[in-house]
Amino acid sequence: MGKGTLLELVSRLSGKVIISSDITDADISNSDVEPLVARIVERYQGTSNRVLDRKALQDVLAGMAERKEPVQIEVIRSADFKPAAKDIEPEFKARDVRIERTSSNVSDFVDYFQDRFSRVKEIIRSYGNGFGGILGSIESAKQYMSGRDIAVVGMIYDKVVTAKGNVMITLEDETGTVKILFMKPNRKLRDEQNELFDSASKLVKDDVIAVKGKTWNSFIIANRMLWPDVPVHQLNRSEEDVGIVLLSDVHVGHKLFMEKSFAKFLEWINGSVDYRKDLAAKIKYLVVAGDLVDGIGIYPEQDKELMIDDIYKQYSVFFDFMESVPDYIETFIIPGNHDAVQRAEPQPQIGNGFLKDFKRENVHMMTNPCYLNLHGVKILAYHGTSLDSVIRGIPGCSYSSPTDAMREILKRRHLSPIYGGNIVVPSKNDALVINEVPDILHMGHIHKNGYDGYHGTLLINSGTWQARTGYQIKQGHVPSPGLLPVYEANSGRINVMDFNELQ
């Protein structure tokens, strides 16, 4: 992280804090700008005096030098808080995905892709009648004469855009390969043909799709395409009026971890914050989608950005926070790419060695991903590391709108659709295939809060509890920390609590 300049500090604090003229570049020449901005904003939050003079700056810098770990804020439970959720019996089923050990040799990769292909192909075949044709093998399709209608299903081996702007893919199955052409639309084409080309433009290697079209020499000219997708369905709701909290990316241990905002959230679910107590009283479940801590050695020079440089201490602080979660709230925790488990997905549960003396019957350590059924609401929880490759690889996706990328993942029925963009275990059974249609797909990772619906599934990205980092500034990525999605399982309402304003 680079050192700050006075001009940068003025720019970053514009509209929030006024910088006094007695401060010079020399006063902040040895300071990292990100944590400095965060601590200045924190100092002046909720005050009428917004002028930072030299003495106040020195106080902030001195406080940063002294702080070696987040301040543990005692959460006091309100004596007059009578949560309705406490009297409701928990009704949940939690299923880990299968974690397999492999040697990562060639046969393991062959098994992995064969299992992925066969499982997604069966999903597509279940829609076969609606596609309007029998899905034959590629080798048999190549035997037909030109002009014959044919439908095939396969995995994309290659994709190119021709000189005329058409999309050409090479589709393969167990029997062979065939080239399929998606014609560039023109004004005379119908809307559905424009939609077909738009879908083809979003295809990436390893996608499994079905294509219908006419044979022409050694090609198939596509006129329809079918994703594995999720069918349109009715979102399940609970009979009981219970709330589900969805959060992720806490990043305990980083200098920019917003411990005061996170502690305020814990105070809120304990009824100690005079805001939406009606909603706090409904909370029965809490799902944490990874990156509990910032970790150690995750990226170059990370040590310069850490407040706690001991991984065990990071987890100790996180689970100290979890001690404040009421015991009637069933909590499910999965790891992320910053956590102390294998990087390759699927990831196993966070090990007992990091929990130390923390042991609560209402806290359940799960795999990443995992499937949950909470009072009849089906939730697929996945940290979301593959969102990076999806956003880079699929047109129309961006970090500013996480649900667009999540929608593309659901369409492909695979949590990490672009092989190589995210490290996965080449196992005989691909645990990242979405074999159950969820009511809620919950992800994190990209630190951007957002929610949307797709075919009856609710897409929720829960954001973060870490302020904007220097890397995010360089990338132009604006996170949304301190925003907490709370889902009311009976009414289907989503509430987004802003703990930045409840300091």
C-alpha positions as CSV (number, residue, x, y, z in Angstrom):
1,M,0.0,0.0,0.0
2,G,1.4,3.4,-1.0
3,K,2.2,6.3,1.3
4,G,-0.2,9.2,1.4
5,T,0.1,12.7,0.2
6,L,-1.8,15.8,1.5
7,L,-3.5,16.3,-1.9
8,E,-4.8,12.7,-1.9
9,L,-5.9,13.0,1.7
10,V,-7.9,16.2,0.9
11,S,-9.5,14.4,-2.1
12,R,-10.4,11.3,-0.2
13,L,-12.0,13.3,2.7
14,S,-13.8,15.7,0.5
15,G,-17.4,16.3,1.8
16,K,-16.6,14.4,5.0
17,V,-13.8,16.2,6.8
18,I,-12.1,19.6,6.3
19,I,-8.3,19.6,6.4
20,S,-6.7,22.5,8.3
21,S,-4.1,24.6,6.6
22,D,-1.5,23.8,9.3
23,I,-1.2,20.2,8.0
24,T,1.6,19.5,5.5
25,D,2.8,16.6,3.4
26,A,5.5,15.9,6.0
27,D,2.9,15.2,8.6
28,I,1.6,12.1,6.7
29,S,4.6,11.1,4.6
30,N,5.1,7.9,6.5
31,S,1.4,6.9,6.8
32,D,-0.6,4.4,4.7
33,V,-3.5,6.5,3.3
34,E,-6.2,3.8,3.5
35,P,-6.2,3.1,7.2
36,L,-5.6,6.8,7.9
37,V,-8.7,7.8,5.9
38,A,-10.8,5.2,7.7
39,R,-9.7,6.2,11.2
40,I,-10.2,9.9,10.4
41,V,-13.8,9.3,9.2
42,E,-14.4,7.0,12.2
43,R,-13.2,9.8,14.6
44,Y,-15.5,12.5,13.2
45,Q,-18.5,10.3,12.6
46,G,-21.6,11.7,14.4
47,T,-19.8,15.0,15.4
48,S,-20.6,18.5,14.3
49,N,-16.9,19.6,14.2
50,R,-15.5,18.3,10.9
51,V,-12.2,20.2,10.9
52,L,-9.0,18.1,11.2
53,D,-6.1,20.2,12.5
54,R,-2.5,19.1,13.1
55,K,-3.1,18.1,16.7
56,A,-6.1,16.0,15.9
57,L,-4.1,14.3,13.1
58,Q,-1.3,13.5,15.5
59,D,-3.8,12.0,17.9
60,V,-5.2,9.8,15.1
61,L,-1.7,8.7,14.0
62,A,-0.7,7.9,17.6
63,G,-3.8,5.8,18.0
64,M,-3.1,3.9,14.9
65,A,0.5,3.2,16.1
66,E,-0.8,1.9,19.4
67,R,-3.5,-0.4,18.1
68,K,-2.3,-3.9,17.5
69,E,-5.7,-5.6,17.3
70,P,-9.3,-4.6,17.0
71,V,-11.0,-3.1,20.0
72,Q,-13.3,-5.7,21.6
73,I,-16.5,-3.9,22.3
74,E,-18.7,-5.6,25.0
75,V,-22.1,-6.3,23.7
76,I,-24.8,-5.8,26.3
77,R,-28.0,-7.6,25.8
78,S,-31.1,-5.4,26.4
79,A,-33.0,-6.6,29.5
80,D,-36.4,-5.6,28.0
81,F,-35.7,-7.3,24.6
82,K,-38.2,-10.2,24.2
83,P,-37.3,-11.7,20.8
84,A,-40.2,-13.8,19.3
85,A,-37.5,-16.0,17.6
86,K,-36.4,-17.3,20.9
87,D,-39.7,-19.1,21.4
88,I,-39.6,-20.7,17.9
89,E,-38.1,-24.2,17.6
90,P,-35.3,-24.3,15.0
91,E,-36.1,-26.3,11.8
92,F,-33.1,-26.8,9.7
93,K,-31.2,-29.3,7.6
94,A,-27.6,-28.6,6.7
95,R,-25.7,-30.6,4.0
96,D,-22.0,-30.3,3.4
97,V,-20.7,-31.1,-0.1
98,R,-18.4,-34.0,-0.6
99,I,-14.6,-33.2,-0.3
100,E,-12.4,-35.7,-2.1
101,R,-8.7,-36.2,-2.1
102,T,-7.0,-36.5,-5.5
103,S,-3.5,-36.8,-6.8
104,S,-4.4,-34.2,-9.6
105,N,-3.0,-36.4,-12.3
106,V,-4.5,-36.6,-15.9
107,S,-7.0,-39.3,-15.0
108,D,-8.4,-37.2,-12.2
109,F,-9.0,-34.3,-14.6
110,V,-10.7,-36.6,-17.1
111,D,-13.0,-38.0,-14.3
112,Y,-13.8,-34.5,-13.2
113,F,-14.8,-33.2,-16.6
114,Q,-16.7,-36.4,-17.4
115,D,-18.7,-36.1,-14.2
116,R,-19.4,-32.4,-14.7
117,F,-20.5,-33.0,-18.3
118,S,-22.7,-36.0,-17.6
119,R,-24.5,-34.3,-14.6
120,V,-25.2,-31.0,-16.4
121,K,-26.2,-32.9,-19.6
122,E,-28.8,-34.8,-17.6
123,I,-30.2,-31.5,-16.3
124,I,-30.5,-30.3,-20.0
125,R,-32.1,-33.6,-21.1
126,S,-34.8,-33.2,-18.4
127,Y,-35.9,-30.2,-20.5
128,G,-35.6,-32.1,-23.7
129,N,-39.3,-32.2,-24.8
130,G,-39.5,-28.5,-24.4
131,F,-36.5,-28.1,-26.7
132,G,-38.5,-29.6,-29.5
133,G,-36.1,-32.4,-30.5
134,I,-34.2,-35.5,-29.5
135,L,-30.8,-34.6,-28.2
136,G,-28.5,-37.0,-30.2
137,S,-24.8,-37.6,-30.0
138,I,-22.5,-35.3,-31.9
139,E,-21.1,-38.2,-34.0
140,S,-24.5,-39.3,-35.0
141,A,-25.5,-35.7,-35.9
142,K,-22.6,-35.5,-38.3
143,Q,-24.0,-38.4,-40.4
144,Y,-27.0,-36.4,-41.5
145,M,-27.2,-34.6,-44.9
146,S,-27.1,-30.8,-45.2
147,G,-30.4,-29.1,-44.4
148,R,-31.5,-31.6,-41.7
149,D,-32.8,-30.3,-38.4
150,I,-30.7,-31.7,-35.5
151,A,-30.3,-31.1,-31.8
152,V,-27.1,-31.9,-29.8
153,V,-25.7,-31.3,-26.3
154,G,-22.1,-30.8,-25.5
155,M,-19.3,-28.9,-23.8
156,I,-17.7,-26.0,-25.4
157,Y,-14.1,-26.7,-26.4
158,D,-13.4,-23.5,-28.2
159,K,-15.0,-20.2,-29.2
160,V,-14.0,-17.7,-31.9
161,V,-15.5,-14.6,-33.5
162,T,-15.2,-14.8,-37.3
163,A,-14.2,-12.0,-39.6
164,K,-17.8,-11.4,-40.4
165,G,-18.7,-11.1,-36.7
166,N,-20.4,-14.5,-36.4
167,V,-19.8,-16.6,-33.3
168,M,-18.2,-20.0,-34.0
169,I,-18.0,-22.6,-31.2
170,T,-16.5,-26.1,-31.2
171,L,-18.8,-28.4,-29.2
172,E,-17.7,-31.8,-27.9
173,D,-19.2,-34.8,-26.2
174,E,-18.0,-38.4,-25.6
175,T,-18.3,-39.2,-29.3
176,G,-16.7,-36.3,-31.1
177,T,-16.7,-32.6,-31.9
178,V,-18.7,-30.4,-34.2
179,K,-18.5,-26.7,-35.2
180,I,-21.6,-24.6,-34.6
181,L,-22.2,-21.2,-36.1
182,F,-24.3,-18.4,-34.5
183,M,-25.0,-15.9,-37.2
184,K,-24.5,-12.2,-36.5
185,P,-28.0,-10.5,-36.4
186,N,-29.2,-7.8,-38.8
187,R,-32.2,-5.6,-38.8
188,K,-34.3,-8.2,-40.7
189,L,-33.9,-10.8,-38.0
190,R,-36.6,-11.5,-35.4
191,D,-36.1,-10.6,-31.7
192,E,-35.5,-14.2,-30.7
193,Q,-32.7,-14.5,-33.2
194,N,-31.1,-11.4,-31.7
195,E,-31.4,-13.0,-28.3
196,L,-29.8,-16.2,-29.6
197,F,-26.7,-14.3,-30.8
198,D,-26.6,-12.4,-27.5
199,S,-26.6,-15.7,-25.6
200,A,-23.9,-17.0,-27.9
201,S,-21.7,-14.0,-27.2
202,K,-21.8,-14.9,-23.5
203,L,-20.6,-18.5,-24.0
204,V,-17.3,-19.4,-22.5
205,K,-15.1,-22.5,-22.6
206,D,-16.5,-25.5,-20.7
207,D,-20.1,-24.3,-20.8
208,V,-22.5,-27.3,-21.3
209,I,-25.4,-26.3,-23.6
210,A,-27.8,-27.8,-26.1
211,V,-28.1,-26.5,-29.6
212,K,-30.7,-27.0,-32.3
213,G,-30.1,-26.1,-35.9
214,K,-29.6,-27.2,-39.5
215,T,-26.7,-29.2,-40.7
216,W,-24.6,-27.5,-43.4
217,N,-21.6,-29.4,-44.7
218,S,-19.6,-30.0,-41.6
219,F,-21.3,-27.3,-39.5
220,I,-24.5,-26.8,-37.7
221,I,-26.2,-23.4,-38.2
222,A,-27.8,-22.7,-34.8
223,N,-31.4,-21.4,-34.5
224,R,-32.0,-22.3,-30.8
225,M,-29.8,-22.7,-27.8
226,L,-30.7,-24.1,-24.3
227,W,-28.8,-23.5,-21.1
228,P,-29.0,-26.0,-18.2
229,D,-30.5,-23.0,-16.2
230,V,-32.9,-23.2,-13.3
231,P,-36.5,-23.6,-14.1
232,V,-39.0,-21.0,-13.2
233,H,-40.3,-21.9,-9.8
234,Q,-42.1,-20.6,-6.8
235,L,-39.9,-19.4,-3.9
236,N,-40.6,-21.4,-0.7
237,R,-41.6,-19.4,2.3
238,S,-41.7,-20.5,6.0
239,E,-44.9,-20.7,8.0
240,E,-43.2,-19.1,10.9
241,D,-42.3,-15.4,10.8
242,V,-38.5,-15.9,11.1
243,G,-35.6,-13.8,9.9
244,I,-32.4,-14.9,8.2
245,V,-29.2,-12.8,8.4
246,L,-26.8,-13.1,5.5
247,L,-23.3,-11.7,5.8
248,S,-19.8,-12.4,4.6
249,D,-16.2,-10.9,4.2
250,V,-15.7,-9.8,7.8
251,H,-11.8,-9.7,7.3
252,V,-10.9,-9.6,11.0
253,G,-7.2,-8.8,11.2
254,H,-7.0,-6.2,8.5
255,K,-6.4,-2.5,9.4
256,L,-9.6,-1.6,7.6
257,F,-11.9,-4.1,9.4
258,M,-14.8,-2.1,10.6
259,E,-15.0,-3.5,14.1
260,K,-17.3,-0.8,15.4
261,S,-19.9,-1.3,12.7
262,F,-19.7,-5.1,13.2
263,A,-20.1,-4.7,16.9
264,K,-23.1,-2.5,16.3
265,F,-24.7,-5.3,14.3
266,L,-24.2,-7.7,17.2
267,E,-25.7,-5.1,19.6
268,W,-28.7,-4.8,17.2
269,I,-29.5,-8.6,17.2
270,N,-29.3,-8.5,21.0
271,G,-31.9,-5.7,21.1
272,S,-29.5,-3.0,22.3
273,V,-30.0,-0.7,19.3
274,D,-33.2,1.3,19.1
275,Y,-33.8,0.7,15.4
276,R,-35.9,-2.0,13.8
277,K,-36.2,-4.0,17.0
278,D,-39.2,-5.7,15.4
279,L,-36.9,-7.1,12.7
280,A,-34.1,-8.0,15.2
281,A,-36.7,-10.0,17.3
282,K,-37.3,-12.2,14.3
283,I,-33.7,-13.3,13.7
284,K,-33.5,-17.1,13.9
285,Y,-30.7,-17.9,11.5
286,L,-27.3,-16.4,10.6
287,V,-25.3,-17.5,7.5
288,V,-21.7,-16.3,7.1
289,A,-20.4,-16.8,3.6
290,G,-16.6,-16.9,4.2
291,D,-13.6,-14.6,4.7
292,L,-14.0,-14.5,8.4
293,V,-10.5,-13.2,8.7
294,D,-8.0,-11.5,6.4
295,G,-5.5,-14.4,6.7
296,I,-1.8,-14.5,6.3
297,G,0.2,-14.5,3.0
298,I,-2.9,-14.3,0.8
299,Y,-1.3,-11.7,-1.5
300,P,2.1,-9.9,-1.8
301,E,3.0,-7.5,1.1
302,Q,-0.2,-8.3,2.9
303,D,1.6,-8.0,6.2
304,K,1.8,-4.2,5.7
305,E,-2.0,-4.0,5.8
306,L,-2.6,-6.3,8.8
307,M,-3.5,-5.1,12.3
308,I,-3.1,-8.7,13.5
309,D,-0.4,-10.8,11.9
310,D,-1.2,-14.0,13.8
311,I,-3.8,-16.3,12.1
312,Y,-4.8,-17.9,15.4
313,K,-5.3,-14.5,17.0
314,Q,-7.4,-13.4,14.0
315,Y,-9.7,-16.3,14.5
316,S,-9.8,-15.8,18.2
317,V,-11.0,-12.2,17.7
318,F,-13.7,-13.4,15.2
319,F,-15.0,-16.1,17.5
320,D,-15.0,-13.6,20.4
321,F,-17.5,-11.7,18.3
322,M,-19.5,-14.8,17.7
323,E,-19.8,-15.3,21.4
324,S,-22.2,-12.4,21.3
325,V,-24.6,-14.1,18.9
326,P,-27.7,-15.2,21.0
327,D,-27.8,-18.9,21.5
328,Y,-31.3,-19.2,20.0
329,I,-29.9,-18.1,16.6
330,E,-28.6,-21.0,14.5
331,T,-25.4,-19.9,12.8
332,F,-23.8,-21.5,9.8
333,I,-20.2,-20.6,8.8
334,I,-18.4,-21.5,5.6
335,P,-14.8,-20.5,4.6
336,G,-13.6,-18.2,1.8
337,N,-10.4,-17.7,-0.1
338,H,-8.8,-15.7,2.8
339,D,-9.5,-18.4,5.4
340,A,-7.1,-21.0,6.7
341,V,-8.3,-24.0,4.6
342,Q,-7.2,-25.3,1.2
343,R,-7.6,-22.7,-1.5
344,A,-9.0,-25.2,-4.1
345,E,-12.8,-25.6,-4.1
346,P,-14.8,-27.2,-2.7
347,Q,-13.3,-26.1,0.6
348,P,-13.6,-28.1,3.9
349,Q,-14.8,-26.7,7.1
350,I,-12.6,-24.4,9.1
351,G,-10.6,-26.7,11.4
352,N,-11.1,-27.1,15.2
353,G,-7.5,-25.9,15.8
354,F,-8.7,-22.3,14.9
355,L,-11.8,-22.5,17.1
356,K,-9.7,-23.2,20.2
357,D,-12.1,-23.0,23.2
358,F,-15.0,-21.7,21.2
359,K,-17.8,-24.3,21.2
360,R,-21.4,-23.4,20.7
361,E,-24.2,-25.9,19.9
362,N,-25.9,-23.3,17.7
363,V,-22.8,-22.6,15.6
364,H,-22.2,-25.0,12.7
365,M,-19.0,-25.1,10.6
366,M,-19.8,-26.0,7.0
367,T,-18.0,-26.6,3.7
368,N,-17.8,-24.1,0.9
369,P,-20.3,-24.5,-0.8
370,C,-23.1,-26.0,1.3
371,Y,-26.8,-26.5,1.1
372,L,-29.1,-25.3,3.9
373,N,-32.8,-25.7,4.5
374,L,-33.9,-23.1,7.1
375,H,-37.6,-23.4,8.0
376,G,-38.4,-24.6,4.5
377,V,-36.2,-22.0,2.7
378,K,-33.5,-23.7,0.6
379,I,-30.2,-21.7,0.6
380,L,-27.1,-22.5,-1.4
381,A,-24.2,-20.7,0.4
382,Y,-21.0,-20.2,-1.6
383,H,-18.2,-17.7,-0.9
384,G,-18.1,-16.6,-4.6
385,T,-14.4,-16.7,-5.5
386,S,-15.4,-17.6,-9.1
387,L,-17.2,-14.3,-9.5
388,D,-13.8,-12.8,-10.5
389,S,-13.4,-15.0,-13.5
390,V,-17.1,-14.7,-14.4
391,I,-16.9,-10.9,-14.4
392,R,-13.7,-10.9,-16.4
393,G,-14.9,-13.5,-18.9
394,I,-18.6,-12.9,-19.6
395,P,-19.8,-9.7,-21.3
396,G,-22.3,-7.6,-19.3
397,C,-20.9,-8.6,-15.9
398,S,-19.2,-6.1,-13.6
399,Y,-18.1,-5.6,-9.9
400,S,-20.7,-2.9,-9.5
401,S,-23.6,-5.4,-10.0
402,P,-22.8,-8.7,-8.4
403,T,-26.2,-10.3,-9.2
404,D,-25.5,-10.1,-13.0
405,A,-22.6,-12.5,-12.5
406,M,-24.6,-14.7,-10.1
407,R,-27.3,-15.0,-12.7
408,E,-24.8,-16.2,-15.2
409,I,-23.6,-18.8,-12.7
410,L,-27.2,-20.1,-12.1
411,K,-27.8,-20.3,-15.9
412,R,-24.8,-22.6,-16.2
413,R,-25.8,-24.7,-13.1
414,H,-22.2,-24.6,-11.9
415,L,-20.6,-22.4,-9.2
416,S,-17.2,-22.2,-11.0
417,P,-18.1,-22.4,-14.7
418,I,-14.8,-21.1,-16.2
419,Y,-12.2,-23.8,-15.5
420,G,-8.8,-22.3,-14.6
421,G,-10.2,-19.0,-13.4
422,N,-10.6,-20.4,-10.0
423,I,-8.8,-23.3,-8.4
424,V,-11.0,-26.4,-8.1
425,V,-10.3,-30.0,-6.9
426,P,-10.3,-32.4,-9.9
427,S,-12.5,-35.0,-8.2
428,K,-14.5,-37.8,-9.6
429,N,-17.7,-36.1,-8.4
430,D,-18.0,-32.4,-9.2
431,A,-19.4,-30.9,-6.0
432,L,-19.7,-27.4,-7.7
433,V,-22.6,-28.5,-10.0
434,I,-25.8,-26.9,-8.8
435,N,-27.9,-30.0,-8.6
436,E,-30.5,-28.6,-6.3
437,V,-32.5,-25.5,-7.2
438,P,-32.2,-23.0,-4.3
439,D,-34.6,-20.4,-3.1
440,I,-31.7,-18.2,-2.2
441,L,-28.2,-18.1,-3.7
442,H,-26.0,-16.4,-1.2
443,M,-22.5,-15.2,-2.1
444,G,-19.9,-12.6,-1.0
445,H,-16.3,-12.2,-2.1
446,I,-16.5,-9.0,-4.2
447,H,-17.5,-6.8,-1.3
448,K,-20.6,-5.3,-3.1
449,N,-24.0,-5.6,-1.6
450,G,-26.8,-6.5,-4.0
451,Y,-29.9,-8.5,-4.5
452,D,-32.2,-9.5,-7.4
453,G,-34.5,-12.3,-8.4
454,Y,-34.1,-14.9,-11.2
455,H,-36.6,-17.6,-12.2
456,G,-37.9,-17.6,-8.6
457,T,-34.4,-17.8,-7.0
458,L,-33.3,-14.8,-4.9
459,L,-29.7,-13.7,-5.6
460,I,-28.1,-12.1,-2.6
461,N,-24.5,-10.8,-2.3
462,S,-24.0,-9.7,1.2
463,G,-21.1,-7.2,0.8
464,T,-18.4,-6.8,3.4
465,W,-17.3,-5.4,6.8
466,Q,-14.0,-4.0,5.4
467,A,-13.5,-0.4,4.2
468,R,-12.2,0.3,0.7
469,T,-8.7,-0.9,0.2
470,G,-5.9,0.6,-1.9
471,Y,-6.2,-2.3,-4.4
472,Q,-9.9,-1.6,-4.9
473,I,-9.1,2.1,-5.5
474,K,-6.6,1.2,-8.2
475,Q,-9.2,-1.1,-9.8
476,G,-11.9,1.5,-9.6
477,H,-14.0,-0.9,-7.5
478,V,-16.3,0.8,-4.9
479,P,-17.4,-1.7,-2.2
480,S,-20.4,-1.3,0.0
481,P,-19.3,-2.1,3.6
482,G,-21.6,-2.3,6.6
483,L,-24.8,-3.2,4.7
484,L,-26.5,-6.2,6.1
485,P,-29.2,-8.2,4.2
486,V,-31.9,-9.6,6.4
487,Y,-34.5,-11.9,4.7
488,E,-38.0,-12.4,6.3
489,A,-38.8,-16.0,5.4
490,N,-42.6,-15.7,5.9
491,S,-43.3,-12.6,3.8
492,G,-40.3,-12.8,1.4
493,R,-39.2,-9.3,2.2
494,I,-35.5,-8.3,2.0
495,N,-34.3,-5.6,4.4
496,V,-30.8,-4.0,4.1
497,M,-29.6,-2.6,7.4
498,D,-27.0,0.2,7.2
499,F,-24.7,-0.1,10.2
500,N,-22.6,2.8,8.9
501,E,-25.2,5.1,10.2
502,L,-25.8,3.4,13.5
503,Q,-22.6,4.4,15.2
